Amino acid sequence: MRTTAGTTQPTEEPHVRQEKERQTREAPKLADVDLSAAVDTVETYTRHLNTLQLKLLSLQQRYVHEGRRAIIVFEGWDAAGKGGVIRRINERLGPGLIKVRSRRGGVPR
């Protein structure tokens, strides 16, 4: 811990504070998602998709530069659209930096 200039109260190191904030955040719940939301036109969808793909490309480049790794997991029922989402995500990313793996679910008891 360190003290703030001119005061005697200790302050937390930034990485300690960030970790505490991360731990207190709740994961989003599916019940909170508006499943009735829809895209108005194909043009709107394409524009939004391009924006998100470029953001993901920027994130990928930053991770490569910093020597970091990431895992993205898609879980869902068969025919839920996971494959299409994965294809759209990978359209603009560096192909040599991505590994897509398929995992089979557990055996029902």
C-alpha positions as a Markdown table, in Angstrom:
| # | Residue | x | y | z |
|---|---|---|---|---|
| 1 | Met | 0.0 | 0.0 | 0.0 |
| 2 | Arg | 1.1 | 3.6 | -0.5 |
| 3 | Thr | -0.1 | 6.9 | 0.8 |
| 4 | Thr | -1.7 | 9.6 | -1.2 |
| 5 | Ala | 0.3 | 12.8 | -1.5 |
| 6 | Gly | -0.5 | 15.1 | 1.4 |
| 7 | Thr | -2.6 | 12.6 | 3.3 |
| 8 | Thr | -1.9 | 9.8 | 5.7 |
| 9 | Gln | -4.6 | 7.4 | 4.4 |
| 10 | Pro | -3.2 | 4.4 | 2.6 |
| 11 | Thr | -4.5 | 3.7 | -0.9 |
| 12 | Glu | -4.5 | 0.4 | -2.7 |
| 13 | Glu | -2.2 | -0.4 | -5.6 |
| 14 | Pro | -4.1 | -0.1 | -8.9 |
| 15 | His | -3.8 | -3.8 | -9.7 |
| 16 | Val | -5.2 | -4.8 | -6.3 |
| 17 | Arg | -8.1 | -2.4 | -6.7 |
| 18 | Gln | -8.8 | -3.7 | -10.3 |
| 19 | Glu | -8.8 | -7.3 | -9.1 |
| 20 | Lys | -11.3 | -6.5 | -6.3 |
| 21 | Glu | -13.6 | -4.7 | -8.7 |
| 22 | Arg | -13.4 | -7.7 | -11.1 |
| 23 | Gln | -14.3 | -10.1 | -8.4 |
| 24 | Thr | -17.3 | -8.0 | -7.2 |
| 25 | Arg | -18.8 | -7.7 | -10.7 |
| 26 | Glu | -21.6 | -10.2 | -11.4 |
| 27 | Ala | -21.7 | -12.2 | -14.6 |
| 28 | Pro | -24.5 | -11.3 | -16.9 |
| 29 | Lys | -27.6 | -13.6 | -16.7 |
| 30 | Leu | -29.5 | -14.9 | -19.7 |
| 31 | Ala | -32.7 | -13.8 | -18.1 |
| 32 | Asp | -31.5 | -10.2 | -18.3 |
| 33 | Val | -31.0 | -10.3 | -22.1 |
| 34 | Asp | -33.6 | -8.8 | -24.3 |
| 35 | Leu | -34.2 | -11.7 | -26.7 |
| 36 | Ser | -36.8 | -9.7 | -28.7 |
| 37 | Ala | -34.2 | -7.3 | -30.0 |
| 38 | Ala | -33.8 | -7.4 | -33.8 |
| 39 | Val | -31.8 | -5.6 | -36.5 |
| 40 | Asp | -33.8 | -3.3 | -38.8 |
| 41 | Thr | -32.1 | -3.9 | -42.1 |
| 42 | Val | -29.3 | -6.0 | -43.6 |
| 43 | Glu | -27.3 | -2.8 | -44.0 |
| 44 | Thr | -27.5 | -2.0 | -40.3 |
| 45 | Tyr | -26.5 | -5.6 | -39.5 |
| 46 | Thr | -23.6 | -5.5 | -41.9 |
| 47 | Arg | -22.4 | -2.1 | -40.5 |
| 48 | His | -22.7 | -3.3 | -36.9 |
| 49 | Leu | -20.9 | -6.6 | -37.7 |
| 50 | Asn | -18.0 | -4.8 | -39.5 |
| 51 | Thr | -17.6 | -2.5 | -36.4 |
| 52 | Leu | -17.5 | -5.4 | -34.0 |
| 53 | Gln | -15.1 | -7.4 | -36.3 |
| 54 | Leu | -12.7 | -4.5 | -36.4 |
| 55 | Lys | -12.8 | -4.1 | -32.6 |
| 56 | Leu | -12.0 | -7.8 | -32.2 |
| 57 | Leu | -9.2 | -7.5 | -34.7 |
| 58 | Ser | -7.8 | -4.6 | -32.7 |
| 59 | Leu | -8.0 | -6.6 | -29.6 |
| 60 | Gln | -6.3 | -9.6 | -31.3 |
| 61 | Gln | -3.4 | -7.4 | -32.4 |
| 62 | Arg | -3.0 | -5.9 | -28.9 |
| 63 | Tyr | -2.9 | -9.4 | -27.4 |
| 64 | Val | -0.3 | -10.5 | -29.9 |
| 65 | His | 1.8 | -7.4 | -29.2 |
| 66 | Glu | 1.6 | -8.0 | -25.5 |
| 67 | Gly | 2.2 | -11.7 | -25.7 |
| 68 | Arg | -1.1 | -12.6 | -24.2 |
| 69 | Arg | -3.6 | -15.4 | -25.0 |
| 70 | Ala | -7.4 | -15.6 | -24.9 |
| 71 | Ile | -10.0 | -18.3 | -25.0 |
| 72 | Ile | -13.5 | -17.7 | -26.3 |
| 73 | Val | -16.0 | -20.4 | -25.5 |
| 74 | Phe | -19.4 | -20.9 | -27.2 |
| 75 | Glu | -21.8 | -23.2 | -25.5 |
| 76 | Gly | -25.3 | -24.0 | -26.8 |
| 77 | Trp | -27.7 | -26.5 | -28.2 |
| 78 | Asp | -27.1 | -28.2 | -31.5 |
| 79 | Ala | -28.2 | -26.0 | -34.4 |
| 80 | Ala | -28.1 | -22.9 | -32.2 |
| 81 | Gly | -26.0 | -20.9 | -34.6 |
| 82 | Lys | -22.6 | -21.2 | -32.9 |
| 83 | Gly | -20.8 | -22.2 | -36.2 |
| 84 | Gly | -22.1 | -19.2 | -38.0 |
| 85 | Val | -21.0 | -16.9 | -35.2 |
| 86 | Ile | -17.5 | -18.4 | -35.2 |
| 87 | Arg | -17.2 | -18.0 | -39.0 |
| 88 | Arg | -18.2 | -14.4 | -38.8 |
| 89 | Ile | -15.8 | -13.7 | -36.0 |
| 90 | Asn | -12.9 | -15.3 | -37.9 |
| 91 | Glu | -13.6 | -13.4 | -41.2 |
| 92 | Arg | -11.3 | -10.5 | -40.4 |
| 93 | Leu | -8.9 | -12.0 | -37.8 |
| 94 | Gly | -5.4 | -13.2 | -38.5 |
| 95 | Pro | -5.9 | -16.9 | -39.5 |
| 96 | Gly | -2.5 | -18.0 | -38.3 |
| 97 | Leu | -3.3 | -16.9 | -34.8 |
| 98 | Ile | -6.6 | -18.7 | -34.3 |
| 99 | Lys | -7.3 | -22.3 | -33.4 |
| 100 | Val | -10.9 | -23.5 | -33.4 |
| 101 | Arg | -11.6 | -26.6 | -31.5 |
| 102 | Ser | -14.9 | -28.6 | -31.2 |
| 103 | Arg | -15.7 | -30.4 | -28.0 |
| 104 | Arg | -18.4 | -33.0 | -27.7 |
| 105 | Gly | -20.8 | -32.7 | -24.8 |
| 106 | Gly | -21.0 | -35.2 | -22.0 |
| 107 | Val | -23.0 | -38.4 | -22.2 |
| 108 | Pro | -26.5 | -38.1 | -20.7 |
| 109 | Arg | -27.0 | -40.2 | -17.6 |
